[in-house]
Amino acid sequence: MGDRHTAPFRLSPGFLAAVLVVALAAVPARGAQGGAIYKYVDEKGVVHFTNVPTSPRFQKVTLAPLPTITVPPRLYEGSYDAHIYKAAEMHGIDHRLIRAVIKAESNYNPRAVSPKGAMGLMQLMPQTAREMGVTNPFDPMENIFGGTRYLKEMLRRFDNSLLLALAAYNAGPQTVEAYGGIPPIPETNQYLRTVLRTYLQYKRK
């Protein structure tokens, strides 16, 4: 093969950024230079990198810190089994119904907050949480026990009618009483369909 002439190798700014990230990850943070990266561009436009500068031509590279990525904890339906079974036993409510309410209310997110201010797994409003003795609505055990107790109270208030109790859980008991039944509120009607469908799915398992 004959001789070939190659043009000076120049790096694009985007490629440089990627190289620097890799270089910083690969260089141990020790020694006199503390793991810093230095570079200089020679007369041919070639960029040279080092962590041990041997010439004043090298200038220290200052990089912006990489963004921190927060990964939320994985949530799954079996996370709170012990609390759900205990609350179900205490208040005489089917544990599958409690699960269906949690699924519809927060999708098992203990830190959920609604636009109206309902909090936690069973989406307790601040006043309801206080009435149910819940001091920390974001504590899964407290929230499940308080939400189950409130659901039990709605069942008692509406003569064990599941539909009316769930409607009251969503829209408030006063609203249900004012309409003399399930209120014609689209959100409440969708809520009832969601909870009942999920409840039936759980019962079939």
Buried (B, 14 or more C-beta within 10 A) or exposed (E): EEEEEEEEEEBEEEEBEEBBEEBBEEBEEEEEBEEBBBBBEEEEEEBEBBBEBEEEEBEEBEEEEEEEEEEEEEBEEEBBEEBBEBBBEEBEBEBBBBBBBBBBBBEBBBEBBEEEEBBBBBBBBEEBBEBBEBEEBBBBBBBBBBBBBBBBBBBEBBEEBBBBBBBBBBBBBEBBBEBEEBBEBEEBBEBBEBBBEBBEEBEEE
